[in-house]
Amino acid sequence: MKKEGDNMTNSKRVPNRLIHEKSPYLLQHAYNPVNWYPWGEEALNKYHLIMHNNQTLVYYKFFKT
C-alpha cells in the first residue's frame, strides 16, 4: 500500500540531522520524518532534558562508525 509522499524525491523532502553523518546506514535514514539524533553531545543533552522533565524516551542503539 502506498503512502502519501512515496513518490517524492529526496530533493523535495527535508532531511533530518542524520544527513551530516558518514555512515551509510545512518544516511539511508536521513530523509525519514523522525527527529533522529546521531550519537554525541547533542543527543546526550536531549536525553538529560527529557529525563529531567519526566518525558517518555525511546531508546535506540546506534553503531558508531
C-alpha positions in Angstrom: 0.0 0.0 0.0 1.4 3.4 -1.0 1.5 6.2 1.4 1.3 9.9 0.6 4.7 11.2 -0.4 6.1 7.8 -1.5 6.9 9.2 -5.0 8.7 12.3 -3.7 12.4 12.5 -4.5 14.9 13.3 -1.7 15.4 16.7 -3.2 11.8 17.7 -2.3 12.0 16.3 1.2 13.5 17.9 4.3 16.5 15.9 5.7 16.9 15.3 9.4 20.1 15.5 11.5 21.5 12.3 10.0 22.2 14.0 6.7 25.6 15.1 8.0 26.7 11.6 9.1 29.2 9.5 7.3 27.7 6.1 8.0 25.8 4.6 5.0 23.4 3.1 7.5 22.6 6.4 9.1 22.5 8.2 5.8 19.8 5.9 4.5 17.5 7.3 7.2 18.4 10.9 6.6 15.0 11.6 5.0 12.9 9.8 7.4 10.3 12.0 9.1 11.8 11.2 12.5 13.6 13.5 14.9 16.7 11.4 14.9 19.8 12.4 16.9 23.2 10.9 15.9 25.2 9.7 18.9 27.0 12.6 20.5 26.8 15.6 22.8 23.5 16.9 21.3 21.8 13.5 21.9 23.1 13.3 25.5 21.9 16.8 26.2 18.5 16.0 24.8 18.4 12.8 26.9 19.2 14.7 30.1 16.5 17.3 29.2 13.9 14.5 28.6 14.8 12.7 31.8 14.7 15.9 33.9 11.2 16.7 32.6 10.0 13.1 33.1 9.1 12.7 29.5 8.9 9.5 27.5 12.1 8.4 25.9 12.5 5.9 23.1 15.9 4.3 23.2 17.7 3.2 20.0 21.1 1.5 19.8 23.4 3.1 17.3 26.6 1.7 15.9 29.4 4.2 15.7 31.5 4.1 12.6 
